[in-house]
Amino acid sequence: MLTAEDTLQRGNRPRDLRTFRYYDVLISVFVAVLLISNLVGQKISAVGWFRISGAQLLFPIAYIFGDIFTEVYGYGASRRAIWLGFFASMLMAVMALITVALPPAPGWPNQEAFRTVFYTVPRLIVASLIAYWAGEFANSYTMARMKLFTSGKYLWTRTVGSTVVGQGVDTILIMILGFAGTVGWSDIGKLIISGYLAKVIYEVLMTPATYAVVAWLKRKEQVDTFDYDTDFSPFHISR
């Protein structure tokens, strides 16, 4: 069981991430969630008035992972995860463009189907990467700051509050950068409102599961990081 003194010390002097048993596993799942979300995100479904992207079935989990990284391991660990996810997503997008552009072999009949699944307009690739980067860092920063403000209490206020900020940044950026000038502003507004509300509601409903995972990890890893002396620059790559 952690004492208050242990918690404070570990908050100011973060342990080497290599000493944790589950961090690398969580990173792997986090990156997989991002890549799968990018693949299925092109489909837009209509549910009454709402317009829902296929990515919204899975992508909000990436923000839950961001909450877990920040709450348990600290902002530095979350920053590392965000950058790994960013580079993995960028690599997948670039490879998709290259493989779609390669001439198909004679007799291979699936070029158009392959293009439909894997090709994304470069503008949307750039928009999604910017939105992911800005949204995840807004989420993690809000989570870390609120933990200090609440002295580590009321986890639900941090998970919901960070999602309200991070998902707001992400949703607005992806819709405006990706679709402005090609889709009517009323449709963009619907996509923003629908996506934002769905993501926030998703986070609220997942709060009990987030509580359980966070409590289990803190107990198993014997850590509860407070970012008292953290450099919050997103470009400070070291732990």
Phi, psi and omega in degrees: 000133181284137171269166179299323180294318178298317181298315181296317181296316181290332177292324181273335182234081185302138176288158174298131182300337180291346181276352182269143185280326192249353185299312182296325177296316179296321176301315181299315180293319179302312180294319178300318178300316180298313184294318178296319178300320179295325181288322186265357187286349183286337182279130176250123179252149177254123175238090187064232179286335188282149175241119188240127174281149178301331180294336183290349174287335188232325188302323179303336178297330178299324178286328175295320174299318177301319177298316182295314178303312184290316183294319185269307189260344178104167183299322181299319178292322177294319178301317179298317179296319180298315180294320177298317177296322179298310182292325177295317179295320179294318179298316179298318181295317180294315179296325177297316179298318182293313184291327176293323182287336180297138180294134180290152177292146177304132179090349178276116193267005193252019183299315182292321177295318178298317179297318180300320184281316192257342183277132173232136178304131181310325178300319180290327177298311180297317181298317182293322179293317178297314182296317178299311183300309183293318182293317181294319180290324175297319179297311183293318179298314179298317180299312182295317181293320179292330177296320177293318182296323182265004182056035177082003180265168173056060181306323183299327178294328181282318180295317180286315182298318180292325177292319178304318180283305186296314180291329175297313178298311182300310186295315181296316182295313184296321183287318181286311181294327184275331191232351181300131180093344179245339179233144180299150182296331178294321177291321177298318178299318178298317180297319179295310182295314181298311182296317182296312180298318180298318182292318180293317178297319177305312181297316180299315181294331181273000183304315178301320179293321178298317177303314183296315181294316180298314180297318180296316181294317179299321180290315183288319183273348182054054179208148174207092193276132171247130186270063181291315186247026185281140169277112186274007177298130178293345183263002176274093193288329183294162182299000000 
